[in-house]
Amino acid sequence: MKSAKILVTLLATTLLLSTALGQALKIPEVPRDKVICFALYTVHNNTMKMTAQLYPLKDGEDRSVRLQVRKGWRWKQIAKSQVIEDGWTAHFRVESWDSTKDIKYRLAHGKNAYYTGTILKDPVDKDTIVVAAFTGNSIYPGHGGDIPKTDIVANIKKLKPDLLFFSGDQVYDHHKHYAYWLKFGRDFGEIIRNIPTVTIPDDHDVGQANLWGAGGKKSNTRAGHDGGYAAPVEYVKMVERAQTSHLPDPYDPTPIQRGIGVYYTSLTLGRVSFAIIEDRKFKSGPQGLVPRQGPRPDHITNPNYDPKSIDVPGAKLLGERQLKFIREWAADWRGSDMKCVLSQTIFCGGAHLHGSRNNRLHADLDSNGWPQTGRNKALREFRKAFAFMLAGDQHLGTIVHHGVDEWGDCGYSFCVPSIANLYLRWWAPLEQGKNREEGMPEYLGEFLDGFGNKITMLAVANPGEMENHDKLTTRSAGFGVVKFNKKTREITVECWPRNIDIADPAARQYPHWPRTIKQQDNYGRKAVAYLPTIKVDGMTDPVVQVIDEADGEIVYTIRIKGTSFRPKVFKTGTYTVKVSEQETGKIKTLKNVQSMTSDKKRTVEVSF
């Protein structure tokens, strides 16, 4: 019953803190020239989308916001949007956006309220695209949640990333998203006004301890384990409207149950393509679906349970709609050289100890390690794009190399640490990791997680011995940085503590960071055979797609570096190889290509 007691204590503490802070954190009365709090934007495929977040407007004040851009010495209005009073947002969508240059913008309300920033040009000419990533913006005192975020903002200004990614739990109060969303804007507005930003809501944002969206059905508990959304539908819509309306248009905008919207989509920036997924929205709730193996429906504490017993038919993870999206995204390389999946949480069980050092869980069904069949389907689709995975939620920084049939046969994930860490977790296996790299501690290496999933743990930022103190670094708080080097096709992962200066040569990341990963290692499956080397004339960096003629399935698609590529395959047989420039439609198709053993060499020339 330890897990249940810890949960009750945590929820009670959270409720008390939330009540106290709710009374303390009032929506400020701002001067009328400051009613625009902040704005979020993205640009994709020459369409710019922006959400303006306002403080409450008074009776009689204008209910519209104007978007202006700088033309010489003047401001030119290019769009106007009506304010949605439920959440006080205004939304803009501007097509035919010129992505080749920085454009200064200004949001205007009334006669003298202005908010200015810069919409950056698409950094296609940069060799390295830098993403700064965050999660878990807890606001509670006693563990650093009340410490100002000025250190993060200062570091991001020095880093000058090309994209900001907030993976969830931007708001921790379960009933006052609007008030705390405004605080989020006050904390981070100085960086998001000038940098494209992806924000996706997680469980706390929509007012729940955990979230299994179950296609939008109604949940009867804020704990969430019966599946669905517990908050009123309009509250959920307000949250998603505020946090996701500025994202590129959804792949398939069809609402789920009760009219709740969707936002899963793709964003291409600097020739890196990001799939933004909703790994909670369609996921099944565990209560009543799987045998209960602990004090909570989502916590398994029985070390002798059979992991296969909870991988039940009908349990969903991404759902067919999103799998279809990922499948098409993986095959579409227009305007992109590398790919990355952005999600709320990682696709494995990434921690053993929850809340305290004496609360060991065998498996946590809130992670994307469950359901295993859904997890494996997702990973198999991701690897067809050689996609890296970036997420948050777990409160614990990790690098994992995922496997389905064998260790490491899929891609790598980076779970970033929390901005401020309320609920501590630890990676603390009872056995030594197998096949560890030289010099690695025993808690790293190859493991089966609590669901029986094959994972290779490569880095962990466990909380320190002083975790009950206020110092953020002892609670493993911080943020992540991912650098996509298009020239070398490498991905460098960094994990930074709070309250350090990243420009200081003496500053150190968490142990075992940074780490550099090769793009093609994100499909780490070992080759059974090879196809002839493809040598291309008249085209550089073409897209190569391999199709298994036995079943018509795409094995993988990748934009190669240079003009030569030897495709690996995973069974002997006959394949179709497509070599193309997807942007222009130029394509050459090679059919009936026979696989061969690694020791045989053969070259096929393709001329354009």
N, C-alpha and C positions, 0 to 999 in steps of 0.2 A: 504493500500500500504506500510505499515511499513516494512513488511517482504521483499518485493521486493527492497526497498531502502537499507535495511541493507545488502541484498545479493549483490547488485551492489557495495556498499561501500566496503564490505569485499573483493569481487573479484578484485576490482580496487586496493585496498591496497595490496592484495596478489600478484597481477601482478607487482606492483611497487617494492615490497620487493623482489619478485622472480627475477626480472630483475637486481636489485641492487646486490643481493646476487649472482646471476649467473655471474655477472661481477667480483665480489669479490672472489667467491669460484672457483678458477681454479684448475684443476687436477694437483697436485704437481709433479714436476720433482724429482723423487726419485733416490737415488743411485741404481745402477744396482743389488746390492745384497739385495735390499728391494722391488723388483718388485711384490712379493706376499704380498698382503695387509692383507687378512684374509681368514679364511676357516670356513665352516659350515658343521656339520655332524649329522647323526642319525644312530642308529643301530636297526634293527627290524628283528626278526626271523633269526638271525645269518647272516644277510646281512648288511654290512656297506656301506653307501653312503656318499659322500663328494663332496662339490663344493669348488674349490680353486678360489678366486677372485684376479685377477692381475691388476696392473697398466698397462697402454698401453706399449706394446713392440715396440722396434725400428726396423727399417728395418735391416734385417740380423740376428736378434736375434732368438734363438731357439723358435719354436712354440709348445713346449711340456712341460709338468710338470710331474715329477716323484713322486710317493708316496712310502715312505720308512717307515719301522717300526724298532724299536730297538730290536736287537738280541744280548744279552750280551753287548759287548763293540762296536759292529758294527751296521751299518745301512744296512738293507736289502731291496732292491727294490721289491715291490710286484705288482705295477701297473704303467702304463704310459698313459697319456691322452693328446690328441691334444687340443690346445687352440682355443676356438671359439672367433674370433676377434670382433664380434658384442657383446660387453659387456665384453670381455676379461675374460672368465671363462674357467675352466677345470674341468671335471666331472669324478668321480670315483665310481665304483660299485664293491665291493669285497664280494663274497659269502664265506660261511664256516668260517665266522668270529668267533673268540674265544671270547665270551661275558662274560667269567668267570673271566677275569682279566683285569686290566688297561693296556693299550698298548700305549707306546709313539710312536708318528708318526712324520714324517718330510716330508714336501713338498719341492721339490728341482727344481730349474729352472737354466738352464745354468751351469756355473762352480761354482758359489759361492752365489747363492740366496737361502736362506732356511727359512722355517717357521715351527716352532715346536709346538707341543701340546700333549695332552693326550686324547685318546678315553677311556672313563670310562667304567668299567665293568657294566653289567646289575645289578642294586641294588636289586635283588630279595630277598636278605637276610635282607633288611631294613624293619622295621615295618612301617615307615612313608616315603612316597615319596613326595618330596617337589617340587612344580612348581612355578617359578617366572614368572609373566606375565606382559606384557607391551602393550601400544598402543600409537598412536598419537605423533610421534617423530618430532614435529614441529621445524623448524630451524629459524623462524623469530624473530628478536629482538623486544623489547618493552613489551614482556610478559614472558620472560624467555627462549625463544627458542634458544637463543644464549649462554645461560649459560652452561658451560661444564657439561658432564654427569658423572663426576668423583665421585659424591656422590652416584649415583646408582651403579656404578662399585664397589666402596668400600663396599657398603652394600651387594651386591651379593656375593662378596668374603667371607664376614663373614657368610652369610646365607648358602652357599654351596648347592644350590639347585641341584636336579637331572635332571631337565629339564628347559629350557628357552622357553617361548612362546611369540613371537611378533605377535600380532593379526592383524596388518595392519598399513598403513601410516608410514612405516619406512622411506619413502621418501616423502617430501611435494612439491618439485619442480616438476611442471607438464611437463617439457621438458628435464630435465637433470637428469634422474634417475641414470645414471652411476656415475656421479660426486658425487652425494649425497649418493649413495649406498657405495661408497668408504669412505665417511665421516662417515656413519653409522658403517662401519667396523673399522675405526680408533677409534670411540667412544666406541664401545662395544667389540672390538676384544680380549681384555684381559680376558673376561669371556667366550665368545663363542668358543675360541680356545680349551677349555678344558671341555665344557659342551654341551651335545646334545641340539640342538636348532631347534625349529619349527618357521619358518617365513612364513607368508601368506600375499600376497599383497592385499591391499584394494584400494579404489577409487583413492586417491592421488598418490599412487605408480604407477598406470597406466595412470596418467595424467588427472584425472577428478575430479570435485568437488564432484560428487556422481556417483555411479555405479549401474546400473541395467543391467547385462550382456546380458540378452535376448538371450542366446544361442550363442553369438558371432557375432551377426549382427553389421553392421556399425551404429554408432551414429553420428548425424550431429551437436552435441553440446558438448562442454566440461562440461556443466552442467549435461549431461547424462540422462535427464529425458525422452528422446524418446526411451531409451533402446539401449544397445550395447556398443561398444568401439569406442571412437572418435580418439584415437591415431592410427598411422599406425600399421598394424598387426605385423610387425617385431619389433616394439617398445614394444608392449604387450608381444610378445614372449621373447624378451630380458629380460624384467622385471621378468616374471615367471621363465625363465631359471635360472636367478641369485638367485631368492628367494626361489624356490621350488624344484629344481633338486635334492637336497640332501635329500628330504623326501622319505619315503618308496615308492615303486612302486605304481602308481595309481591303484585303484580298477578296473577301466575300462578305459584304456588309449585312447579310441576313441576320436579324436579331435571333437570340436564343429565347428560351421560355420567359414569359411575362414581359416581353418587350425589351429585355436588357440587351444592349448592343455588344459588338465585338470590335476589336482593334488590331487583330493579328495582321501583319503586313511586312513589307520589306523596305529597307532604306539603303540606297547606294550613295556613298560619300567617299570621295578620293579614290575611286575604283576599288573600294572594299564594300561588299554587299552584306548587309545585316538582315537576318530574318528575325523579326520581333514576334515572339509567340506568347500565347496565353496558356501556360502549362497548368493553371488552376481552373480555368473556366469550364472545361468539359470533364474534368477528372471526377471519378466516382467517389462518394463518401464511404468510409469503411464500415460504419455502423449498420449491422444487419446484413452486410454483404460478405464479411469474412469472419471466421471464428474468433471470438474475443480471447486474447492471450495475455491480458494484463489488466491493470486497474482502469485503463481508458481504452476506448475502441481503437485508438490510433497508436497506442504504445504497447509493444510486445516485450514482456520481461521474462518470458519463459525461454531459457537458452536451449531447451530440448525440442522446441516446436519445429515442425516441418515447413520450411519456407514455401514449398509447393502448395501447401494447404491454403495459402491466402492469395495465390495467383489464380483467382477464380474466373470462370467465363463471365463475360458481361462487364467486368471491371475495366473502365476506360482511363486513359491518361490524356493524350492530346486529342483524341477523337478523329474520326475519318476526315472531317473538314480540314483540320490543320495538317494532317498527314498528306492530304492531296496538295495543299499549299506548299509544304516543304518539298514534296516530290518535284513539283514544277519549278520552285525556286532553285533547287539543286541543279537542275538541267539548264537554267537560264543564266548565262554569263555575260550578257550584254552590259558593257560599261564597267566590268569588274574583273579584278585579278585574283582576289582572295575572298573568302566567305567566313561569316561568323554568326552563330545563333545567340540571340539575347533572350534570356528567360528569367523567370522569377527565382527558381531554385535549381539545384543540380540533379543529375539523373543517377543517383545512388544514395545509399545511406552514408552520410558524411560525418557522423559523430556517434560516440558511444555513451558519453556522460552528458546528462541534460539537467541544467539548473544548478546542480551541485555535484561535487566529486563522489558522493555516495549514491547517486541515482543513475544506475547503469540500465540502459535500454538495449534490448537485443535488436530491435528494429523500430523505426519511426515512420509511420505511414504518411506523414505529412511531406516527407521527401519524395523525390521522383524516382527513388529506387523501387517504389510500388505504384501500380501493379507491374510485375516484372515483364509480362508479355507486352504491355504498352510501352514500357521503358525500352525494351529491345527493339520494338518497331521504330521508335523515334530515333534511336542511335543508328540503326541501319540506314535510315533516310539521311541523317546528318552526314554520315561518312561518305555518302555518294557525292557530296560536294566538297569533301576534304575540309569540313567546317570546324573551326574552333568553337568552343562553347563558353559563354560568359554569363555569370549569374550571381545571386546573392542569397539572402534569406536565412542561411544556416548559422549566422552570427560567428562564423569560424572560417578564416581564410584557408583555402586548400587548393592544391593542384592535383587533379586526378586524371589518369589515363584509363579510359573506360574499355571494357571488354564485354562481348556477348557470348561467343562460343569459346574464345580463348582470351587470355589476358592481353590487353593492349590492341585488340583487333578493330577498335573504333577510335574516336577522337579524344582530345584533351579538353578538360574543363577547368575554369578558374572561378572559384567562389570567393568573392571579395569579402573582407571583414566589415563589420558594422561600423557606421559612423560613431555611434555610441552604443555600448553593448549592455543591454538590460539583463538578458537571459543567457547565461554562459553555457557553452558547450565545449567538449573536449574530444579529440580523437585519441582513444586510449585502448588499443587492442590488447587482448589478453595473451595473444601469441605473437611471435616474431614475424615480421614481413619476409616473404620469400623473394629470392632473386633481387636483393637490394643492390643498388649501385654502391660502388666502393666508397666507404666513409659515411654511408647513411646510417642513422640510428635505427634501432630495432622496430620502431613504430611506423617506419616507412617500408615500402615494397609492395609485394602482391598479397592481396587478401580477398576473401569472400566477405561482402558486407552482410548485414543481418537478413537480407532477402536472398542470399545465395548468388548475388551478382558479382562478377569478376571485376575487381578494380585494382589499380596500381596507384598507391598514394605516394606522391613525390614531394609534397611540401605541406606543412601544417603550421598554423600560427596559434598554437594552444595558449589559453590564458596563463599568466605567470603565477608565482606563489603568492603575490600580493593582490590577488584578484578582488578581494573584498574592500580594497581601498579605492579612493576616488580617482587615482591616477589612471588615465585612459589606456596607456600602453600596457599596464598589467592586466587589463581586461581584453587585450588583443583588438582594440579598436583601430580603425584606420581606413584606408581606401586603396583601390587597385588601379594599376595602369597597364594597358596592353598596347604594344607597339607592333603594327603590321608593316613589315619591311617588304615592299612590293618588288624591290630590286633583287633581294636575296631570297624572297619567299619564305621568310622566317617570322616567327611571332615571339616577341619577348614579353614576359609576364613579370610585373613588379608588384610588391605588396608593402605599402608604407604605413608605419605607425602614425598616430596622432601626435601633435605638438612637437614636430621636428621640422627642420628646414631642409627640403629636398635639394636645395642648391648648396648646402654645406657639405664639403667633401668628407667630413667625419660622420655624416648622417648614415645610418644603416637601416636596411629593410629587415623584415622579419626573416628568421633563419631559413635557408634554402631558397630564398629569392635573391636576385632575379633568376629566371630560367628561360632559355630560348628553345623553341620548338620549330621543327621544319614543317612547312605546310603539308607535304605529302604524308607526314607521320600521323595526320588526322584521319587517315584511312590505314591504320597500322596492321591490317590483316596481311598475313604472310602469303606470298604468291605461291600458287601451285604450278603455274606455267606462265609463259610470256607470249605476247604477240610480236610480230616483227617490228623493228624500230621504224617509226614513222619519221621520214625526213621531208620537210616542207620547203618548197621553193616559191617565192613570190608572196609570202605572208610571214610575219613575225608574231610570236605569242598567240597562235591560233587556239581555238577551243577544240579539245579532243573528247569525243564521247564514245564509250565502249558499250555495245549492246550484245547480250547473250542471245544468239539465234535459236537456242533450244526453247526459250520461253518468251522472247521478245522484251525481257526486262533490261532496263538500263543498269549497267554494273556501276558506272560512275561517269562523271563529267568534270573536266578540269581545263582551265586555261593554262597551257604549258608556258614555260619560260624559254624563249628562244625558238628554234626551228626543228628540234629533234626530241623525240620522246619514245620510250619503249614501254608500252602498256603492260601492266601485270594483270593477270586474271587468276581466278580462284578455283577453277576446274578446267580440265582439258575439254576442248570442244571447238566449235566454230562461232565466230563473232563477226559483227558488223562494226566498223569503225567510221565515225563521221568526223571529218576535219573541217572546221568552218570559221568564218568571221561572222559571228552572229549579228553584229550591228548592221552589216550590209546584206546579209543573206547569202553571201558566197559560201558554197559548201561542196565538198567532195566526199562521196560515200564509197567505202571499200567493203564489199560483201564477201562472205565465205572465207574469212581470214582464219586460218588454222592456228591454234595454239601450239607452242613448242616448249621444250625443256630449256632451262636457263643456260645450258652450255651451248645451245645452238644459236647462231647469229644469222639474221636476215634483215635486210632493209627494204622498205617500200617507199618509193619517192612519190610525193604528191605535189603537183605543180598548179599554181594559180596564175 
